[in-house]
């Protein structure tokens, strides 16, 4: 079965850290680009971070310097290490995969996921209290 399963969401205090995990199955993990989106309050979605099959990474300005994406191909898992968490990081975090050539190599807005993403997980909730 082709799926992505996120874990690691929790409630933490501001300034704390969490590591989210996303384990993939049913497809060739190392050939896919992997990314994390989040659903903020007000139903706004943000592309948080991506890790491409060529090794390049992307971070939204809002998390740059605090979050780190990494992946373990042997475990078919992508991680999002989140440090110095802020209340505005409170969100449901979704893991997603994409064909490296889809959408010109870029990542689409969440609203276009059915057109350009290969798959995404159910989401994991992160709550940061101040």
Order of alpha helices (4+ residues) and beta strands (2+ residues): beta-beta-beta-beta-beta-beta-beta-beta-beta-alpha-beta-beta
